[in-house]
């Protein structure tokens, strides 16, 4: 009882202690939860229609397109700019499809598996040519897509991989490419359905068709007196704040921006090779040239040189090389070129051409894998297989005996010509296929066993080159870089404000440049890109107005950069205080005021002679139609308003009131009006034309969908 009384006497203290303990426990769990949410948010590249996309999911989409482009375009070495374009394309496609898919669901539009299969089986849809440009799935004779080839390829995929390990990577790539193209076809089909639904909402009629025909084909010959705005000095026009505010409200929809943007001032300096650096590289390249000329196998020299172009040691088409190398191969004889410079990529180059020959680009072959416990057993088995084949045995029957199907496989240049590495086994197989005779059996010995190969067909002769290339950038030395860096670092340290930045730039011989309206979609500051620019772009979106950045290194480690954040433009309507907006509004008010002054001067003018007496410049314009803006030489402008006024003015009449245009005010006399010679009205054709024009206007619907989709683009944080 005494203990209980003691506890009671300290009840408040105990409650506080227990409460603090519970709070600490809850706070810890909340902290963990917040960290988890924050970590998840930090991995999101963007958001569309409330759905977030992680960097992992986005990278998968990028990888799909990258691999497809490499296989279809034969380009393994994408530049930073090409990768950025590819990523942008993937993002735009993702956003566009997400918006259309969301809208399509609302009206019940879907794409079923049966629909996709029907299109593939039919093989004639233009969508197939657009979405599935894979040569091996097209009939070689008809050039038409053959779905049965795809079905056979997918059905035999696992067996083909096991029976053909040397080509496993290429076979898997073909399967991945098919899956990607099939997905593209499915998406394109939904977009086509959505577009067709939208098109069905656009109608035309005979009244509209007749008016459109008249607008396009009724031509007028006119005499115009023009009064250019530029003839009135700006100083003669008084503009008030009220004028600007009123015009801003009128034009306000034009100043809406969908995403936040920022204005920068920056200094970018490129580090370039000195004369001494160039001389040292030239000496090094001359040494490689002599070594290549004397070498029978260039692989060691190419590897030692650090060339940008690896040596694979098999014949390839010139398209496998950079443009500057490819342009020389056609006219080059077998041998070694002198050292030459390519200014476009700032490199010195050497080519050793070892062979130039006409070889098939598509080869159909069969093979049997021969494995055993020892190389000797493998060779013995392979020899017996070759003997049986030479004796008339069927290839497929022998293959089945060894648990393989011996199916015919098409091998193309596209499958290997852009490879950056190649092992000896792959090199041996490719050379055997390229140089082997149709109908002949070859017994190829590999480390893991033997492969029996029989070539069944060859197509598409191409000139192929066996060539080794040394390509090296004319780069700066460590000393050159160090001197440039120290100078720029000193400049950045002293430039902590805009005034200091501009003053010191002149002193150090640098130039301050502007970049306005940069968004999160940007990959460069000015023309400066490269991997290092990511840190600069992240800084831009964390900085405040008036901040000066630290020194950033960018480009290919050859640029130094400092940035001043000049202005932030939030998402929404830019207001009149924005200098760019104010200037646009001021110019429009200026035109309005000048137009009023000119119109007041033209009051009562009812003839070309009277207009000329007022200072009008007179010119004849023939064949004016409503559908095409009239071009007035005296003001140098196309004037839609003038064409509209001409259309409503009868032949022989003077315009009822002066016409306010984009570059001046006009009065005119219609001298003649007539339909174009030889044109004939076709009601059906004109109605279709009207519908097409309306559809072109409707293409802006995606902009409306975008504004409602709540798109967030945070890719700059990752790429």
VOZA-498445 format. One record per residue (C-alpha): residue in one letter; x, y, z. Coordinates in steps of 0.05 Angstrom, whole numbers, plus 32768, in hexadecimal, padded with zeros to 4 digits. Example, Ala and Ser with C-alpha at 12.3 -4.5 7.8 and 13.67 -1.06 7.14 Angstrom:
A80F67FA6809C
S81117FEB808F
//
This chain:
X800080008000
X803A802F800F
X805780217FCB
X8014802E7FA9
X800D806F7FCF
X805380837FB9
X804280757F70
X8002809E7F78
X802880D87F96
X805480DA7F58
X801C80CE7F25
X8025810E7EFF
X807081037EF7
X806480BB7EDE
X803080D27EAC
X806081057E90
X809880D17E8A
X806A809E7E6A
X804E80D47E3B
X809480E97E26
X80A680A07E19
X806880967DEE
X807580D77DC9
X80BD80C27DBB
X80A5807F7DA0
X8070809F7D74
X80A080D57D5D
X80D480A17D4A
X80A1807A7D21
X808880BA7D01
X80D080CF7CF2
X80DD808B7CD1
X809D80917CA9
X80AE80D87C92
X80F480C17C7F
X80D580897C56
X80A580B87C33
X80DD80EB7C28
X810B80B57C0C
X80D4809E7BDD
X80C780E67BC7
X811180EF7BBA
X810D80B67B87
X80D580D47B5E
X80E680F27B1A
X80A1810F7B10
X8056810B7B15
X801C81077AE3
X7FD281087AF6
X7FE580FC7B3E
X800D80BE7B2D
X805680C17B41
X808C80A07B18
X80CC80897B3A
X811180917B1E
X811680457B18
X80D6803F7AEE
X80EA807A7AC3
X812F805D7AB8
X8110801C7AA1
X80E980427A6C
X812880667A57
X814F80247A54
X811880057A28
X811C803E79F5
X8168804179F9
X81707FF779EB
X813D7FFB79B3
X816180367993
X81A480137999
X81897FD57977
X81617FF87941
X819080317935
X81D0800A7941
X81EC803E7971
X820A802579B2
X822E806679C3
X81F9809B79CF
X821480E179DF
X81FC81087A1B
X81D1813379EE
X81B280F579CD
X81A480D77A11
X818381187A28
X8158811979E9
X814580D179F5
X813380DE7A3E
X8109811A7A2A
X80E580F079F5
X80D780BA7A28
X80BC80EC7A5A
X8090810F7A26
X807580CD7A0D
X806780B67A55
X804280F67A65
X801C80F87A23
X800580AF7A28
X7FF280B57A72
X7FC580F17A61
X7FA480CE7A26
X7F9D808C7A4A
X7F7B80B07A85
X7F4C80D57A56
X7F3E80967A2D
X7F2980707A6B
X7EF380A37A7A
X7ED080927A38
X7EDF80477A3A
X7F1780447A06
X7F4680097A10
X7F737FDC79E6
X7F687F9179EE
X7F997F5879E1
X7F6C7F3F79A9
X7F707F837986
X7FBC7F827989
X7FBF7F3A7970
X7F907F4A7936
X7FBB7F84791F
X7FFA7F5A7924
X7FDB7F1F78FE
X7FC17F4D78C7
X80057F6F78C1
X7FED7FA97895
X7FE07FE078C9
X800D801D78C1
X80168019790D
X803F7FDA7903
X80717FFC78D6
X807480367908
X807B800D7948
X809D7FCC7932
X80D97FDC7904
X80FC7F9A7912
X81177F7D78D0
X81197F3478E8
X80CD7F3478F2
X80BE7F4878AA
X80B77F18786F
X80F77F1E7845
X80D07F157803
X80937F40780F
X80B07F737840
X80707F6A7869
X806D7F5F78B4
X80657F1478C4
X80487F067909
X80547EBB7901
X809F7EC97902
X80967EEE7944
X806C7EB67962
X80A07E83794E
X80D87EAE796A
X80B57EB579AD
X80A27E6C79B0
X80EA7E5679A3
X810A7E8C79CD
X81207E627A08
X813A7E2979DC
X815E7E5979AF
X81837E7979EA
X81997E357A04
X81AF7E1A79C0
X81D27E5A79AB
X81F77E7779E7
X82287E9F79BC
X81ED7EC979A3
X81C57EC879E4
X81CD7F1379EF
X81B67F2579A9
X817A7EF579AD
X81657F1279F0
X816C7F5979D4
X813E7F46799A
X810A7F2C79CB
X810E7F6B79F6
X81087F9579B7
X80CA7F7079A2
X80A97F7A79E7
X80BA7FC479E4
X809D7FCB799D
X805E7FA579B0
X80537FD579EA
X805D801079BB
X802A7FF2798B
X7FF77FEB79C4
X8001803379D9
X7FFE804C7991
X7FBD80267987
X7F9C804879C3
X7FB4808C79AC
X7F98807E7966
X7F55806B7984
X7F5480AA79AE
X7F6680D47972
X7F3080B37948
X7EFD80C1797F
X7F1381097981
X7F0F810E7935
X7EC880F37935
X7EB4812E7961
X7EC9815F792A
X7E94816A78F4
X7E8C819678B8
X7E5281A9788A
X7E4581C67845
X7E3E820E785E
X7E83820C787F
X7EA081E97842
X7E86821D7811
X7EA08256783C
X7EE482357843
X7EE8822A77F8
X7ED8827477ED
X7F0B828A7821
X7F42826177FF
X7F33827077B7
X7F1482B577B0
X7F4D82E3779E
X7F4E832F77A1
X7F7C83617781
X7F83839E77AD
X7FA783E177B2
X7FBF83EF77F9
X7FD5842D781C
X7FFF841B785A
X801284437897
X8048841F78BE
X804D8423790A
X8098842C7902
X808D846F78E0
X8076848C7923
X80AD84957957
X80A284727999
X80B184B379BD
X807284D1799E
X8046849F79C3
X803284A77A0C
X802684667A32
X800984657A79
X8009842F7AAD
X7FBE84287AA3
X7FCA84197A59
X7FFC83E27A6B
X7FCE83C37A9F
X7F9383C27A70
X7FBB83A27A37
X7FDA83707A68
X7F9483587A7D
X7F8283517A34
X7FC083287A24
X7FC683047A67
X7FB682BD7A4D
X7FF582C27A22
X802082CB7A60
X800C828A7A82
X804582597A8D
X803882117A9F
X807982067AC6
X80A782307AF0
X80E3824F7ACB
X812082767AE0
X814E82AB7AC0
X819982A47AC7
X81D882CA7ABB
X8216829F7AB6
X825F829A7AA3
X8277825B7A80
X82BF824F7A6E
X82D882157A44
X831D81F97A51
X834181EC7A0F
X838181C979FD
X83BF81F579F9
X83F081F379BF
X841D81C779EA
X83E4819779F8
X83D3819179AE
X841C8186799C
X8424814E79CF
X83E5812979B6
X83FC8130796D
X843E81107980
X841A80D779A3
X83EB80CB7968
X842580CA7936
X844480937960
X8402806B795F
X83FE80757913
X844280547909
X8430801B7938
X83EE800E7915
X840E800F78D0
X843E7FD878E6
X840E7FAD790F
X83E97F7078F5
X83BB7F6F7931
X83A77FB67947
X837F7FA27985
X83B77FAF79B8
X83C97FF2799A
X838080097999
X83777FF479E1
X83B7801679F7
X83A6805779D2
X8364806179F8
X833F806C79B7
X82F6808079BA
X82E680497987
X82F28001799E
X830E7FCD796F
X82E17F917966
X83077F6E792E
X82CD7F5B7900
X82B47F7A78BF
X827F7FB078CA
X825C7FE3789D
X8273802B789E
X8235803E78C5
X8255801E7902
X828980557904
X828380A07914
X827280CC78D8
X82B980E878D0
X82D780A178CD
X829F808578A1
X82A980BD786E
X82F180A87863
X82E8805D7860
X82C5805B781C
X82FF807D77F8
X833780617823
X83648029780B
X837A7FF17839
X83B1800D7865
X83BB8041789B
X83A6808A7896
X83D080C578AE
X83B980E978ED
X837F811778DD
X835581487905
X83098149790B
X82F4818E7923
X82AC817A792E
X82BE814E796A
X8303816D7978
X832A812D796C
X83698112794A
X835E80D17925
X838180967903
X8360805F78D9
X837F801C78CA
X83557FFA7894
X83667FB07890
X832F7F987861
X82F67FB27836
X82C87F7D781B
X82817F707802
X825E7F457836
X82167F317846
X81F27F5A787B
X81BD7F257888
X81D17EDC7892
X81A37EA178A0
X81C57E6678C2
X81BB7E2878ED
X81E77E0F7925
X81F37DD57954
X82157DDE7997
X82467DA679A8
X825A7D9F79F1
X82827D697A13
X82AC7D5C7A51
X82ED7D6D7A2E
X83017D9679F0
X83187D5579D0
X82D47D3479D9
X82B27D7379BE
X82DE7D737980
X82D17D297974
X82857D327979
X82887D6F794B
X82B27D497918
X827F7D107917
X82467D42790D
X826A7D6378D3
X82777D1F78B4
X822D7D0D78BA
X82177D4F789B
X82497D477862
X822C7D027857
X81E77D1F784B
X81C77D1F7890
X81947D56789C
X81AB7D8E78CA
X81697D8E78F1
X816D7D4378FE
X81B37D487919
X81A07D847944
X81657D5D7963
X81947D247973
X81BA7D55799F
X817B7D7379BE
X817A7DB17992
X814A7DC7795A
X817E7DE27929
X814E7E197915
X81617E4E78E1
X81787E9078FF
X81807ED378DD
X81BE7EF978F1
X81C67F4378DC
X81FB7F7878E0
X81CE7FA0790D
X81D87F6B7943
X82227F76794C
X823E7FB27927
X82377FE37960
X82557FB67995
X82897FD779C0
X82A77F9579D7
X82AB7F5079B8
X82C87F0F79D2
X82F07EDF79A7
X82B77EAD79A2
X82877EE17987
X82BC7EFB7957
X82CA7EB5793D
X827F7EA67932
X82727EE9790F
X82AD7EE178E0
X82987E9A78D0
X82527EB278BE
X826A7EEC7895
X829F7EC6786E
X827F7E80786A
X825F7E65782B
X82147E577825
X82077E0C782E
X824B7DFE784D
X82537DE07893
X82867DFF78C2
X82A27DE07902
X82B57E177933
X82DE7E087971
X82D07E3279AF
X82E87E3079F7
X82A67E127A0E
X829F7DE079D5
X82937DDE798A
X825C7DFD7960
X82477DE1791D
X822E7E1878EF
X820B7E1378AC
X81FB7E527884
X81B97E4D785E
X81B17E91783E
X81D37ED57837
X81B37F177823
X81C17F61781E
X82087F6A7807
X822B7FA57828
X82717FC17827
X828F7FAF786A
X82CF7FC77889
X83007FA878BA
X831F7FE678D8
X83427FFE7917
X833B8047792B
X83608072795D
X833480AE796E
X834D80DC79A6
X8333811F79BE
X8363815A79B9
X836181637A04
X838181937A35
X83B8817E7A65
X83B481807AB1
X83DF81BF7AB2
X83B281E37A80
X837481CF7AA8
X839381E47AEA
X83A582297AD1
X835F82347AB4
X833E821A7AF3
X836682467B22
X835682847AFA
X830B82757AF7
X830982617B41
X832882A47B53
X82F382C87B28
X82BA82A27B4A
X82D482B07B90
X82D482FB7B82
X828F82FB7B60
X825C82F67B98
X822883257B79
X820F83367B33
X823583777B31
X827683547B45
X8269831C7B14
X8261834C7AD9
X829B83797AEF
X82CB833F7AFA
X82B7831C7ABA
X82D083577A92
X831083577ABB
X831E830D7AB1
X830A830C7A67
X82CA82E47A72
X828382F17A56
X824382F47A7F
X820B82D17A59
X81BF82CE7A63
X819082937A63
X814782A37A6F
X810D82757A7E
X813582367A8F
X810881FE7AA9
X811281BC7ACD
X8112819A7A88
X815481BC7A75
X819381937A6D
X81C381CC7A62
X81D582117A79
X81DE82367A38
X820582057A0D
X822881E47A49
X8211819D7A57
X8234815D7A6D
X822E81357AAD
X8247816D7ADA
X820F819C7AC6
X81DE81757AF2
X81F981957B30
X81F181DA7B11
X81A981CC7AFD
X819981B37B43
X81B681F37B5F
X818C821E7B31
X814C81FF7B4E
X816282067B97
X817E824D7B91
X815B828F7BA0
X815A82CE7B76
X819D82F27B7C
X81C582B37B8F
X820982A67B6F
X821C825D7B66
X825E823C7B78
X828C82267B3F
X827081EC7B18
X829781BE7AEA
X827081A47AAE
X8274818F7A66
X82A681587A5A
X82CD81717A96
X82E181AB7A6A
X82B181E27A81
X82AE820E7ABF
X826F82337AD1
X825482667B02
X820A827A7B04
X81E282B57B1E
X819882A97B29
X817882E87B0E
X812C82DB7B10
X80FA82A57B23
X80B982A07AFB
X808782757B21
X805482497AFE
X801782707AE9
X800E82B57ACB
X804982E37AC5
X803683287ADE
X8043836B7AC0
X808083777AEB
X80A583437AC3
X80D3836A7A93
X80C6833A7A59
X807A833E7A62
X807C83897A6B
X80A383927A2A
X807283687A03
X8037838E7A20
X805983D17A13
X806483C079CA
X801B83AD79C1
X800483ED79E3
X8034841479B7
X801583F47979
X7FCF84037992
X7FE0844C799F
X80018455795C
X7FC68433793A
X7F978465795C
X7FC3849F7945
X7FC3848678FC
X7F79847778FC
X7F6A84BD7915
X7F9384D978DB
X7F6D84AD78AA
X7F2884C478C1
X7EFF84D57884
X7F3084B67852
X7F098491781D
X7F3A848777E3
X7F81847077D6
X7F9284B677BD
X7F7B84D577FE
X7FA284A17826
X7FE084AF77FD
X7FD884F9780C
X7FD984E77856
X801D84C5784D
X8006847E783D
X803584517815
X800E843477DB
X801A83EE77BF
X7FF283BB7796
X7FE7837577B2
X7FC9833F7786
X7FA782FD7796
X7F94830C77DE
X7F6982D577FE
X7F4882D17842
X7F6C82907852
X7FB282AD7849
X7FCC82EC786C
X7FDD8322783A
X80278336783A
X803283827836
X80778394781C
X807583DC7835
X806F83C4787E
X809283807875
X805A835A7898
X80258325788A
X7FE28343789F
X7FA8831378AE
X7F7A834D78C0
X7F85836C787B
X7F71832B7859
X7F3283287883
X7F1F83707872
X7F2A83637828
X7EFC8326782B
X7EC283507844
X7ECD838A7814
X7EAB838777D0
X7ECD8390778D
X7ED783DA777B
X7ECD83F077C3
X7EFB841477F3
X7F0283F67839
X7ECD84117869
X7EFF841E78A2
X7F4B841C78AA
X7F6683D778BB
X7F9383D078F8
X7FC9839C78E9
X80078380790C
X803883B178EB
X800D83EB78D7
X7FC9840778C3
X7FAD83FC787D
X7F788416784E
X7F6B83F6780A
X7F4283F377CB
X7F2A83B077AF
X7F3983B47765
X7F22836F7752
X7F05832F7770
X7EFF82EB774F
X7F0582A1775D
X7F47827E774D
X7F4882647706
X7F3C821976FE
X7F24820A7745
X7EE681E0774F
X7EBD81D8778E
X7EBB819177AB
X7E8D819077E7
X7EA7814D7803
X7EF0816177FC
X7EE481A6781B
X7EBF81897856
X7EF9815A7862
X7F2A8194785E
X7F0181BB7891
X7F02817F78C0
X7F4D817778B9
X7F5881C178C9
X7F2C81BA7906
X7F53817D791C
X7F9481A47916
X7F7781D87945
X7F6281A07974
X7FA98187797A
X7FB081BA79B2
X7F85818D79DD
X7FC4816D79FA
X7FD881B17A16
X7F9581B37A3A
X7F9F816C7A54
X7FE5817F7A6B
X7FCC81BB7A93
X7F9B818E7AB8
X7FCC81547AC2
X7FF581757AF9
X803781617AD8
X807481667B04
X80B9815C7AE4
X80F181507B16
X8120812B7AE6
X815581607AEF
X816281437B34
X817A81017B15
X818F810C7ACC
//
